[in-house]
Amino acid sequence: MEDVNNEERKDPVVSLKELNDILEQSRTIWSDRIEELSGRLKEELKKSEELQAEVISFIQIITSEITKNSYNIIISNAKLKNRHKSRFEFYNSSYPIKTNGTEKLKLIESEMAYYAKK
Protein backbone atom coordinates (compact mmCIF):
# COMPACT_ATOMS: atom_id res chain seq x y z
CA MET A 1 0.00 0.00 0.00
CA GLU A 2 1.62 3.26 -1.12
CA ASP A 3 0.93 6.67 0.28
CA VAL A 4 0.15 9.16 -2.48
CA ASN A 5 1.52 12.17 -0.61
CA ASN A 6 4.38 10.53 1.24
CA GLU A 7 6.96 13.23 0.48
CA GLU A 8 7.63 15.78 3.17
CA ARG A 9 7.27 19.38 2.04
CA LYS A 10 9.20 22.18 3.68
CA ASP A 11 6.40 24.58 2.73
CA PRO A 12 3.04 22.84 3.23
CA VAL A 13 1.37 25.29 0.85
CA VAL A 14 1.36 24.27 -2.79
CA SER A 15 0.47 26.21 -5.90
CA LEU A 16 -2.89 25.65 -7.53
CA LYS A 17 -1.22 23.80 -10.41
CA GLU A 18 0.63 21.51 -7.99
CA LEU A 19 -2.58 20.92 -6.06
CA ASN A 20 -4.40 20.08 -9.28
CA ASP A 21 -1.62 17.63 -10.21
CA ILE A 22 -1.75 16.03 -6.75
CA LEU A 23 -5.53 15.65 -6.93
CA GLU A 24 -5.38 14.20 -10.45
CA GLN A 25 -2.71 11.72 -9.37
CA SER A 26 -4.83 10.76 -6.37
CA ARG A 27 -7.91 10.25 -8.54
CA THR A 28 -5.98 7.95 -10.84
CA ILE A 29 -4.46 5.92 -8.01
CA TRP A 30 -7.76 5.55 -6.16
CA SER A 31 -9.61 4.62 -9.32
CA ASP A 32 -7.08 1.83 -9.91
CA ARG A 33 -7.33 0.67 -6.30
CA ILE A 34 -11.13 0.55 -6.39
CA GLU A 35 -11.05 -1.36 -9.66
CA GLU A 36 -8.58 -3.85 -8.18
CA LEU A 37 -10.63 -4.29 -5.00
CA SER A 38 -13.81 -4.82 -7.01
CA GLY A 39 -12.15 -7.54 -9.06
CA ARG A 40 -10.74 -9.22 -5.96
CA LEU A 41 -14.09 -9.06 -4.22
CA LYS A 42 -15.73 -10.90 -7.09
CA GLU A 43 -13.00 -13.56 -7.10
CA GLU A 44 -12.50 -14.02 -3.38
CA LEU A 45 -15.75 -13.76 -1.50
CA LYS A 46 -14.30 -16.08 1.13
CA LYS A 47 -11.68 -13.47 2.03
CA SER A 48 -14.15 -10.62 2.34
CA GLU A 49 -13.09 -9.86 5.93
CA GLU A 50 -9.54 -9.11 4.77
CA LEU A 51 -10.89 -6.94 1.98
CA GLN A 52 -13.08 -5.05 4.44
CA ALA A 53 -10.04 -4.33 6.60
CA GLU A 54 -8.13 -3.12 3.55
CA VAL A 55 -11.04 -0.91 2.50
CA ILE A 56 -11.19 0.63 5.98
CA SER A 57 -7.46 1.30 5.77
CA PHE A 58 -7.92 2.99 2.39
CA ILE A 59 -10.75 5.10 3.81
CA GLN A 60 -8.40 6.34 6.53
CA ILE A 61 -5.76 7.21 3.92
CA ILE A 62 -8.34 9.04 1.80
CA THR A 63 -9.53 10.99 4.84
CA SER A 64 -5.94 11.99 5.57
CA GLU A 65 -5.44 13.16 1.97
CA ILE A 66 -8.67 15.14 2.07
CA THR A 67 -7.50 16.84 5.26
CA LYS A 68 -4.09 17.72 3.75
CA ASN A 69 -5.59 19.04 0.53
CA SER A 70 -8.30 20.99 2.37
CA TYR A 71 -5.58 22.62 4.44
CA ASN A 72 -3.68 23.56 1.28
CA ILE A 73 -6.83 25.03 -0.26
CA ILE A 74 -7.62 27.06 2.87
CA ILE A 75 -4.06 28.42 3.08
CA SER A 76 -4.01 29.19 -0.66
CA ASN A 77 -7.31 31.06 -0.39
CA ALA A 78 -6.04 33.05 2.57
CA LYS A 79 -2.86 33.95 0.69
CA LEU A 80 -4.89 34.99 -2.38
CA LYS A 81 -7.19 37.16 -0.28
CA ASN A 82 -4.24 38.76 1.46
CA ARG A 83 -2.55 39.41 -1.88
CA HIS A 84 -5.80 40.83 -3.27
CA LYS A 85 -6.01 43.20 -0.29
CA SER A 86 -2.40 44.33 -0.64
CA ARG A 87 -2.80 44.94 -4.38
CA PHE A 88 -5.98 46.93 -3.77
CA GLU A 89 -4.13 49.06 -1.23
CA PHE A 90 -1.32 49.56 -3.74
CA TYR A 91 -3.66 50.65 -6.55
CA ASN A 92 -5.61 52.80 -4.12
CA SER A 93 -2.65 54.72 -2.69
CA SER A 94 0.63 54.16 -4.56
CA TYR A 95 -0.27 53.53 -8.20
CA PRO A 96 0.99 56.49 -10.26
CA ILE A 97 -2.07 56.59 -12.54
CA LYS A 98 -5.47 57.62 -11.18
CA THR A 99 -7.90 54.69 -11.48
CA ASN A 100 -11.53 54.16 -10.54
CA GLY A 101 -12.89 51.10 -8.72
CA THR A 102 -13.63 49.09 -11.88
CA GLU A 103 -10.16 49.70 -13.31
CA LYS A 104 -8.58 48.71 -9.99
CA LEU A 105 -10.54 45.46 -9.95
CA LYS A 106 -9.49 44.65 -13.53
CA LEU A 107 -5.85 45.31 -12.70
CA ILE A 108 -6.11 43.20 -9.56
CA GLU A 109 -7.89 40.36 -11.37
CA SER A 110 -5.19 40.21 -14.03
CA GLU A 111 -2.48 40.14 -11.38
CA MET A 112 -4.33 37.48 -9.39
CA ALA A 113 -4.70 35.29 -12.49
CA TYR A 114 -0.95 35.56 -13.09
CA TYR A 115 -0.24 34.85 -9.41
CA ALA A 116 -2.59 31.83 -9.37
CA LYS A 117 -0.74 30.30 -12.36
CA LYS A 118 2.55 30.28 -10.46
N, C-alpha and C positions, 0 to 999 in steps of 0.2 A: 504494500500500500504506500503510494508516494504522496507527499504533501505538495500541493500545487504551489504554495507560496512559502517554501521552506527557506528561501534566502533571507538573510538578515539585512535590513536596510538601515543605513546610518540616519537618513531622513525618512521618517515614516510617511511623509506626504509625497504622492506621486503626481505626475502631470496627468491631464485628462486622457492623453493618447496612451500613456503607460497603463492607466487604469482600464481603458478600453481593451488594450491588448491582454491584460491580466484576466479580465472578465471573459473575453473571447476564448482564451486558453482554458479557463475553468469550465466554460460551457462545453467545449470539445471533450475535455477529459471526463466530465461527469456524464456526458451523453454516452461515451464509450463504456464507462463503468456500469451504467444502468442497462445498456444493451447486453453486456457480459453477464450481469446478475440475472437478467430475464432469461437468457439462454440456459444458465446453470440451474435456475429454478425449475425450468421445464424438464431438464434432464435428471435432476437429483432431488426429487421431492422428499426422499428419505433424509436428506441432510438439510432440511429446511431450517432447523434450529441454528445451525452454523451460519446459514445465509442471513437469518434474522439478526444475529449478532453482528455480522459484517455490515448489514444495512444500518444498524444503529450506530456503528462506528463511523460510517460514511456521513450519517446525519450530523453527528457531532463535528466532523471536519467541515461540512458545508456551513454549519452554524458559525464556526470559527472564521471561515472565509467571509461570510456575510458581515460579521462584526468588523473584521479588518477593513473590508472595502467600504462599509458604511462610515467608519472613522475617516478614511481617506476622502470620501465625498464631503463629509461635514467640514473637515479642515480645508479642503479645496474651496468650498463655498465661502467659508469665512475669509480666506485669503483673497478671493475674488471681490467680495464685498468691501473689504478693507482697501484693496487697490482701487476699486470704483470710487470710494469715498476720497481717497488721496488725489485721484485724478480730477475729480470734481472740484476739490479745493484748489488744485493747481490752475485749472481753467477759470475758476471763479476769481482768483486773486493774482496769479503770477503770469498768466498767458499774455503775451504782448499785444495780441489782437483782441479787440472788444467782440465778445460773442454773446448771443442770447441763449436762453435755456435749451432750445431745440438744437442749436449748433453744438453746444457743450455736450449734450447727450449723444449726438452723432460722433463727435470726436472721441468721446469716452467709449462708445460701443465699438468703434474701429480698433481702438487700443486694446480693449478687453478681448476682442476676437483674436488679435495677434498674440496676446498674452496667454490665452487659453490653448492656442496651438502649440506653445512651447512645451 
